[in-house]
């Protein structure tokens, strides 16, 4: 028989020998199954076609290259169809098939009782796309519905159990034990994807004949199970039953401590009843919905606890071993408490008779380890003595005081430094798209005040029964949720405002850089239109709080205007090579009025007020040449002919008509006259800087198509 997932010698991801592919009478894959004995296959009731005489069970994990196929028939007295209660909660959906020919015993697997919450599991099914079989991984997250079904969260979106997986065995990833069977997979209207399994205890409750092929101890010690005498109506302590049922349905309290004295028949019977009804395996259809015994609010859901331990006469080490076994923790050579501590396992645990254990204080220390890791605890003591007081202080009031103190400090942080951070950001930048947080801060301040008022309040016994209930103080769970919500919103708000502040600073830097560039181009001149755009952007950025959206629009308007000047006049407006504003034509282009060379060869060429040719440019008094261009003058680099007549930069007097000479910088291909910057093919004409392909005119910086 395969141990769990196929034995320790087999890879945990290999095809398990117990995995069965089931085909209906039409030959189509109907689902999966689990080989429990040489002749029994467990599957879902909805997989089985009750009207078919024979189905086919195929053993994909059998030794050898083939896939044995064996006819199988439904066991008529082992068929529990799915039913829905008044609330739509499903129940049942299990069935057994009997094989016409037995399979080898070593291919079978036993079911195993194991606490399921938060376990990593895997299942082997046969969806349409992978009808040879494929593993699906998931995490068991808890009970859903009143049949004790367990919700599975797929490890990845593609691992949702799909048609062909129903009836597949669910194996615990740590131990390899088969702890349940896949029921279904579905996606809700919000896009959330879930699978569901029926745990072993629920399967055995529906099909008791499977108990002989099921391993692992029951979740409830025999002393805590209901007896025939417990069904007497007078033995139901209704208020106590309602409180027990509320805790078993998870009323939000982590620890509950009760006193049930020996001889109090009603409370003892009520306690056994609650524990039994909350167990998946012990709860039966005839044990609920009895008008005399099941008044409203007294019946817990199946799966309300994971383990119920009778502590009388047992040691803390023995109780720890019982818990470790239920959790499926390996390495028995290690102390059970250390295994539990290392596993950080979480379960709903009931311990009855804590004060009658061999070492009660050791039991309390064990329970404190579980509590600290998040387990929920229901403790029942026999007397309200020293152990009871110690239990309350160690497991209930002490942790609650610590929890309340931590919550107070957290709310102080939220209403203090975090709120101040928010106010600081709000003073700097105006919120855009951020919901107002005033009401959240008011709620946090109110919660803090409530907690501070209750900080010194002592816990008290409830109802005169020695029941340790939290004091009548604030609802810590509700205030913790409030703190989570407010802290999250304030933190997100601060982050959003920081992004706006960073954007404001970025815009300010951009505005400064464009202003410097623009002022350099103006050389002391003023441009009122552009200056007005700058002033508006500057004012908006300096305002507190800054409207970043408005400031961004203003900065964009300014930079577009500056860039527009650059597009019209060259790299920077009024700071380029030619005449008054640029190289070429007009007031703003690089092909401006004289361009690089018209007029008298630099006199009006590199000579505009701010250009290369103005008084400080290439041509004027302080340029390369005097009035006549690159020619003579007071400070020029050459004589009147400039760089040369005839073959130089100019014609006539050497630049008298610009850089225009025959073979100089421009002649047809040069900077000047017919071939230069301002004419024919030069910068201002056909192919030069200012004409069709040059800096100016139609294709130039100042003309039609160029940048």
Secondary structure, 3 states (H helix, E strand, C coil): CECCCCCCCCCCCCCCCCEEEEECCCCCEEEEEEECCCCEEEECHHHCCCCCCCEEEEECCCCCCCCEEEEEEEEEEEEECCEECCCCCEECCEEEEEECCCCCHHHCECEECCCCCCEEEEEEECCHHHCCCEEEEEEEEEEECCCCEEEEEECCHHHCCCCCCCCCEEEECCCCCEEEEEEEEEECCCCCEEEEEEEHHHHHHHCHHHHHHEECCCCECHHHCCCHHHHCHHHCCHHHHHHHHHHHCCCCCCEEEEECCCCCHHHHHHHHHHHHHCCCCCCCHHHCCCCCCCCCCCCCCCCCCCEEEECCCCCHHHHHHHHHHHHCCCCCCCCHHHHHHHHCCCCEEEEECHHHCCCHHHHHHHHHHHHHCCCEEEEEECCCCHHHHHHHHHHHHHHHHHHHHHHHHHHHHHHHHHHHHHHHHHHHECCCCCCCCHHHHHHHHHHHHHHHHHCCCCCEEECCCCEEECCCCCCHHHHHHHHHHHHHHHHHHHHHHHHHHHHHHHHHHHHHHHHHHHHHHHCCCCCHHHHHHHHHHHHHHHCCCECHHHHHHHHHHHHHHHHHHHHHHCCCCCCCCCCCCCCCCCCCCCCCCCCCCCCCCCCCCCCCCCCCCCCCCCCCCCCCCCCCCCCCCCCCCCCCCCCCCCCCCCCCCCCCCCCCCCCCCCCCCCCECCCECCCCCCCCCCCCCCCCCCCCCCCCCCCCCCC
